[in-house]
Amino acid sequence: MSRYARLAFTDAVRNMQVEQGSRPAHRKDLGAAVGLEADPLGDREREFIAARDGCYLASVGETGWPYVQFRGGPAGFVHVLDSGTLGYADVRGNRQYITDGNVRGDDRVALFFMDYATRTRLKLFGHAAVRDAAAEPELAARLDDPRTEGRVEQLVLIAVEGYDWNCPKHIPHRYSEADLARVHARLNSAENENAVLRARLAALGQPLPE
């Protein structure tokens, strides 16, 4: 059983699953205990995270209320440092520091990495830590390229506890500028190839398809 399942499927969640008939009868223990080691990130997870240009990051404040923010940057700005650690250079934003303040009191965070073009979602639990960029120049250098543009205020490390891939149901199709650029490039290539083929047929005196 994955670490993610053990953390996500609490007693209340398991009871709800039983009420709704969605809990597998042969997996009554699913999520019943927490104690496994963290889920290591594999090649699929590493490649998926490295290709993302943004993610949703949730933390919990001292009032008990969750807070979600969107972190964006060039593809790969969230670096996979090893099989259990993510990191990124945190640049100056609106200076509310809600997430930063939250993780000082409770370092648990949840992240959603989305690929709307393929309707794919990776959910992740972890523990966040804020580091001083000036005090850790080697780490700062590792997280510097690529990174979000702006003044780097600190470095953020996330120790991965568990993750899960979601089904595509209800995820809308959306395309980034990069996605559209790739589509346009393929269309242009196809149009150029079609023009070459039509020219060859015309040279051979063959009728052109409508």
Secondary structure, 3 states (H helix, E strand, C coil): CCHHHHHHCCHHHHHHHHHHCCCCHHHCCCCCCCCCCCCCCCHHHHHHHHCCCEEEEEEECCCCCEEEEEEECCCCCCEEEECCEEEEEEECCCCCCHHHHHHHHCCEEEEEEEECCCCEEEEEEEEEEEECCCCCHHHHHHCCCCCCCCCEEEEEEEEEEEEEEECCCCCCCCCCHHHHHHHHHHHHHHHHHHHHHHHHHHHCCCCCCC
